[in-house]
Amino acid sequence: MSTFFYVYIIQSEKDVNRFYTGFTESLDERLAQHNAGSVPASKPFRPWKWKTCLAYTDRDQALAFERYLKTRSGRAFAKKRL
């Protein structure tokens, strides 16, 4: 069985112009953490819903893409393509 690593973008239901980008190995658990207020950066904008999820089989590639999405050009890419 292959393990997947996920890069995700969630969108605030409270402020639809607010997004959060992250990395996880468990999508369901991670969204639950965001919605429970366990993540300080996303806590004020709860509740959250999925916008985009990308699965990788290579952990380093997933982390590199997450880092890219958090750059200025990565945010522009995500806004236009994801």
N, C-alpha and C positions, 0 to 999 in steps of 0.2 A: 504494500500500500504506500502510496506516495503522500508525503506531507506537503501541504500547501502553505504558502506565506502570502498574506494579503496586504495590499495597499488600498486604502479606502478613503472616500470623501463622504462626509456626512453633512447634512444641511439642517440648520435650525428651523424648527417649526414656529418658533417665537419670532425670529428675525430671518426671513427667507433669503436675505442677502449675506448671511453669515454661514461660513463653511469651515470645516475642520478636516485636515488631512492627517492620516496616521497609518500605522503598520500594526498588524496583529497576526497571530496564528489561529485565533478563534473569533470569528465575526460576531456570533451571537453574544458571547461573553463581553466583547469589547463594546458593543452598542449598549448593552445593559449597564456597563460601567459609566459610560457617558451619560445615560439617562438617569442614573442613580446619583449623579453629582460627584463621583469618585475622581474625576479628571478635572483639576482646578481650571485649566484653560477653557474647558467647554461648559463648566457648571452654570455660568450665568445665562446661557442661551438654550437651556433645556426646554422642551424635549427635542431630540434629534431623530432624523430619519436618514435612510441610505440614499445617497446620490449616485455613487459609483464604487464598485469593488472590482479589483483586478487580482487574479490569482497567479502566483509564481511558484515554480518548483525550486527555484534557487533563491535562498535567503538573501545573499549579497545583492543580487539584482533587484529584489523587492525593496531593500533598504536604500539602494542607490536611486531608484525611481521615486521613492517617498521623499528623499532629500531634494531631488530635482523639482518635484511638485511644490515644495516649500520655497523655491526661489521665485524671483519676479517673473522670469520667462516661463517657469513651470506653472505658476498660477495663471498666466495668460493662456498657456496651452490648455490647461484644465478647463478654463472658462469657455474656450472656443470649441474644444474637442470632446470633453468628457461631461 
